[in-house]
Amino acid sequence: MESRTIKLLEFPKILKYLSQEAVSIPGRDACLQIRPLIRSAELQSEQRLLQQACKILKEHSLKPDTFPELEQVLALIQREEAVLDNEGLWFLHSFLDSAARFLSELEKLDASAFSAIREALDIKQWPEMLWTGLNRCLGPAGDIKDQSSPELMAVRGDIRSLREQCSKKINESLSQVNVSHYLQDEYLTISSDRYVLALKSNFKGKLQGIIHDYSQSGETCYFEPLFLVDLNNRLQGLYRVQKEEEKKVRAYLTGLARRHQEEVRSVYAWLVSMDVIWAKARLAEIMSGTVLPITGDSLELKNVRHPLLVLGGHRAVPVDISLNPGHQALVISGGNAGGKTVSLKSLGLTALMALCALPVPVDEGSSIPFWDKIFVSMVSEQSVEESLSTFTAQIEHFSRFWPQVDRSTLVILDEFGVGTDPSQGAALAQAVVDSLLDKKAWIATATHFPSLKAYALSREDVRAASVLFDPETKKPLYKLAYDQVGASQALKVAREQGLPGEIIDRAQDYLLLEDEKQSRLFDRLNDLAAQREDELSGLRKERARLETQLEKEREKFVREQSKLLVELKRQSQEIVRQWQKEKIGRKHALKKLSQLRRQAESLAGISAVQEGRKDLCFYDILPDKRYFYSDWNKTGIVRDKDHRKKQVKIDFGGISIWIDPQKLERPPGNAGSITFSGHTSSMAGGQIKPYSLDLRGKYTEDALLELDKFLDQSVVTGKKTVEIIHGKGTGLLKKAVREHLQQSLQVKDYSSGSEEGGDDGMTTVELV
């Protein structure tokens, strides 16, 4: 992506906002270095990480803790003779501690919620030996513990003993001789690593000893009595031994870090990347953003808001930016200050952010194609330093990027062709759009040229749009009306901006009558478009209300159906219990079970009518719901609906296509499905398909209990034939199952499975 595009779209400002959400210095630096990902697989991987981070942040408020920068430490341990000081070791320990705590919290979550995040770090790369050594040797503040080595523990014990002797000597001396009036303080202090007394300077000749230093005011001298000299000398020797032992510990830990530096680098890179990912997730919270799918052959941004306006706390009016399948170019016209340039910048900046795996402020159901190049030409690009006019600057820039344009390129042109003769500029603008379309590039442009507006309406692969103004106040609505063009309204804008009225009147006189008629026509079109947008907005709200009401009714039906089925199951179990206790005869029990089965079949028939998989029409299809596409034998999510063509756009894990809604079905296990204890039976059209129970790997007692439940459910839900998978193995489970079936009231007959179904490893059961 060229730097000019990044600058014109003000992308660095987005990265600055992002960096403020990172918890570490390396995380902030990494945020500022983010650039678009040119490989689709890498982009999808980063988007998956972001989706999981957003989910974890929202549901568990989990995020990485702050950690120090390690670049200098990692560079230092590469030198064989280098030994890390306490601060460097503390940096290592603090970083690993943050990583370990974050990993520990992740492990408490459902693995499916963070699989991509966990996969990003190979846990085998954890520097376990270094981590253990740092925990054993370093205290919370980075000091070296006594337990680091036996020698260090011994010498520190000696030091503590000598300190106690020094304190004891002073106390004995003060109790024997009244010298308290000589002292500034009645306790020991330290000067040059030696125990001394704080003595008033005017009494320094009264006692025998050594003066080591004076206070800044000169009123206090730090005095070492003669009886402390020997103890202090011994302490100095122990201090030297202590330093040597501490150095040995640091050298040992540095050696561990050196041996495990690749693992440390791996964990460090992972934690920095997690800091960046969580910064993205927090940015998504701030601007109510989402992960924008980079799929399909159409451009669909629903209620997109300019990201910088949102992050800056300004009012950002949402706008829809849409190109249907078959469209490659969008031409926006209409009055000045109506939002044309903001719409173009919103498109460009949103696309750039999405290609960087950043969240964007759009509604669900939005998507863009994968663009590996975005070129932007703005009307304000003249260069005073290079003595280039607006027109010359545009042409020079376009000529420079023209050879790189292909079908994966988005080109944004703001007022291209202005700054020269209008007729020639308009012709040039049309030729540019033509040539870009020949290269299959994607184009978004704003214009005031009447000929380019007409051009947009005349080509099938170009879509026209106009910014809207309020019919009464004539104030901009910052919305786009599609498949129409708008007037430029230059005189109205000039009047609103304070241009003297007499100048406006003279300009009006210069306008031809046809221009006045044209202006009235455009005003009428704008009024009708604004009215249509209001009506469509009302219809969308009503449709959303009806869809919500329909969904509630469906959920109510499913709940009632489930209650009835549970009651049928309870009754069937009670019949079986009565027969087992010989309270009713076998014939009577079979009769009652047959009646319950007919009720279940009737209920299944109602389910098929209410929730039939084959009776879907265009208006039954709900956005963001799953449906089954039989032609591909796949289940996908409906992303959009085209009300004009009566088609729906369905996404199959990254592949989106427009299809006839009559080819969709409700997914298996959803509509017309009845679930008991983990076994699902599909009911459609009143026909009940057989299902199976897999008992392989279970203990005999547990298997027979599950078999009883399964047979009860099968009878209640109207099964005629079921399959029991027990495997071959030693044959013990098979024998127990078949003996149990032989005694079961629900079983009419059973036999070994077919050769295709597993032969003697499966038993086919015919129910009563």
KOLVEX-91637 format. One record per residue (C-alpha): x negated, y, z. Coordinates in steps of 0.2 Angstrom, whole numbers, plus 5000, padded with zeros to 4 digits. Example, Ala and Ser with C-alpha at 12.3 -4.5 7.8 and 13.67 -1.06 7.14 Angstrom:
493849785039493249955036
//
This chain:
500050005000499250174995498850295008499850434999501450335002501050305020500750485023502250555013503450435022502650495039502350315044500850355056502150445067503150285068501550195073501150325087502950295094502550115094500850125102501650215117502550055121501049945122500349905139498549905135497250005127496849865114498649845111498850035107497450035095498149875086499849965085498950115076498149995063499749905057499949895039501149815027500949625025500649575007501049385009502849335011502449185023501449295035502849425035504149295039503049225053502849395061504749435060505049265068503849315083504749485084506549405085505949285099505149425108506749535107507749385113506649355128506449545132508349555132508849405141507349385154506549565154504849465152503349565145501449555146500649635161499249775157497549705154495849785151494849805135493549665132492649715117491049775126491049625137491249505122489849595114488749585129488949405132488249365115486549415121485649275129484749375142486249475147487149455164488849535167488949645182490449635194491549755184491249655168491749495177493249575185493749625167493649445161494649385177495949525175496249485157496349295160497449325175498749425164498649295150498949145163500449235171501249275155501049095149501749035165503249135163503549085145503348905150504848925162505948975147506848855135505448795122506548845107506649025113504749055111504148915100503349035088502549135102501848985110501248905093500249065090499049015104498348835104498348795122496848685120495848845118496148895135494448925144494848815159493148795166492848985165494549025173494248905187492448975190493149155191494549115202493349025214491949165214492849325212493949415225495449525220494349685218493049595208491849565223490949395224491649285237490649195251491149025244490349055227488748965233488148885249486648995249487649155247488849095262487349065273486449235270488049325272488349235289486549295294486949475289488549475299487649405314486249545313487649675311488449615327486749625336486449805330488149855336487749765353486049855355486850025352488249995365486949935378485850085375487350205376487950125392486150135400485750315395486950455394486650525376488450545370488150735371486750715358487850625345489050695332490050525332489950385345489850245332488550175320488450235302487450185287486050285278484950205265485650035269485050055287486050065303485850235310486650365323487350525318486350645329486550835332485050915323484551025338484350865349483250765336481750785348482550705363482550525357481250415349481550355332481550395313482550525304483150465287484250605281485250765285487050815282487450945269487751075282486151025291486951005308486850815308485350705306485450525303484350445316483650265317483250225335481650125338482549975345483549965328482049965317481649775318483449725316483649845301482049775293482749605295484349655287483449735272482649565269484349475270485049605258483749565245484149385247486049415245485749515229484749375222486149245226487449365219486449385203486349195202488249185203488449315190487249235179488149065181489849145177489149245162488449075156490149005157490849155148489549135134489948945132491848985131491749145121492749075106494149025118494049195126494149285110495649175104496649205120496149395119496749405101498349315106498749425121498349585111499549525097500849485111500649665117500949725099502449615097503249665114502949845109503949815093505349735104505449885115505449995100506949895094507849925110507450115110508250135092509449995092508449915078508449745071507349625061507749665042507849505031506649525016507649415004508749404989508849504973509849654980509649804991510849825005510549945020512049955030512150115041510350145040509750295050508150385047506950305060506050465065507650555068508150415079506550405089506450595090508150605099508950695084510650665077510450535063512050505052512050325046512150305027512350145016511050125003511649984991511149904974512249764969511549614960511049664942510649844948508849904948508950084950509950214961510150394955510750514969511550684964512550814972512350984981510751044990510551005008511750865006510550725012509750664995507950675001508350605018509150455010507650424999506450445014507550335025507550195011505650215009505150225028506350075032505649965019503850005024504249965042505149805037503649755027502549785043503749665053504349815063506149835069507249955059508850045063510149965052511649855055511649665053511949595036510649715028509249655017507949715005506849624992505049584995504049734989502249724989502049904983502950064986502550224977503350394982503350554972504050704981504550874974503450964987501750884981500951034973499151054977498551234980496751174982496751084966497751224957499151094953500951144950502351034956502650964939500750934936500550854953502050734949501350684932499650654938500150544953501350444942500050414929498850354942500050224949500950174933499750034928500149944945502049944943502849774942504449684947503949684966503749874966504850014973504650184966505450334974505650494964506250654972506750784959505550704946505350824931505650984939504451134938504551144919505851174905507451084911507951004895506150934893506050884912507750794911507150694895505550654903506450594919507550484909506050404899505150374916506650284923506850184907505050134907505150084925506649974921505749894907504449834920505849764931505349894945506549954958506950134957507750264969507850444963508750604967509150734953510050894948509850854929511650834921510950724908510150604921511850594930512650544914511250424911511650344928513450314924513050244906511850104911512349934918510749914928510850084935511950144949512550324952512850394969513350564976513050654992514750705000515350875007516850905018518350965006518851095019517251165026516151125012514851065025513750915020514450745027512750655024513650515016513450434999514950394987514450264974514850254956515050444953513950594952514050764960513750954957512251044963513151184970511651304969512651464971513651404986512051354995511251524990512751614998512651515014510751545015511051735015510751784997511551954995513351944988512952054973511651944967512851794968514151884959512951924945512451744944514251694943514451814928513051724919513851554921514851504905516751464907516351284904515151274918516551344929517751204924516351084926516051144944517951134948517950954941516450904952517350984967518850884963517850724962516950764978518650784987519350624980517750534985517750595003519650545004519150374998517750355010518950405024520250275018518950135016518250175034520050155040520249995031518649925037519149955055520849875052520049725044518849705059520249715071521249585061519749475060519449485079521249445082521149295070519649235078520449245095521949145089520849015082519849005098521548985108522148845096520448755099520648775118522448705117521948565106520448515118521648515133522848405124521448285118520748275136522548235142522648095129520948025135521548035153523147935149522147805139520947775153522347765165523247635154521547535153521347545172523147485175522847335163521247295172522147295189523547185180524847315184525447305166525247165153524047165138525547185125526247335135524547415136524147395118525847475114525547625124523747645117524547635100525747775104524247885111523347855095524747915084524848075094522948095092523148065073524548195073523548315082522148285069523348325055523848495063521948535065521748495047523148615042522548745054520648735051520548635035518848645027519548645009520848785010519648935012520049095002519049255000519949345015519649195026517749215025517049305040515349395039513949325050514849155051514148985045514948895031514548735021514148745003514448574995513548604979511948614988512448515003511848645015512548765028512148945027512649115035513849235025512949405024514049505013515649515003515949594986517749644986517749694968517149524961517849424976516149344979515249314995513349314998512749175008510949155016510148975016508649005028507849145017508749105000510249214997511549184982513249254977514549124975516349084974517149074991518248934986516648824985516348855004516948745018516948755037515348675043515448495049515648485068516548655068518248665061519348515063518048435075518348355092516948335104516848215119515248185129514048215115515048115102515748215087517148145076517648245060519448255057520048325040521648295030522248175044520848055040519748005054517947955049517147815059515647865070514247775079513447755096511547735098511047635113509247595109508047625122509347625136509447505151510847375150511847445164511847625158512147565140513747475145514347625155514147735140514947605128516547605139516647795138516347785119517647655116518947755126518547915116518647815100520347745104521047925110520348005094521147875083519647775077519947615068518147565066516547615075514747555075513647515090511747525086510847415099509247365089508547195088507147195101507147055113509047025109509547055128510447225124511347155109511947005119512547115133513447225121514347085112514847005128515547165134516547195118517247015119518047065136518647245131520447275129520147415115519247285104520147185091518647105083516747135080515347075068513547105064513147265054512947265035511147245028511147425023511747475040510447385050510947205049510847115066510247275075512047345074513747285078515347345068516847355080518647355074519747435087521547395091
//
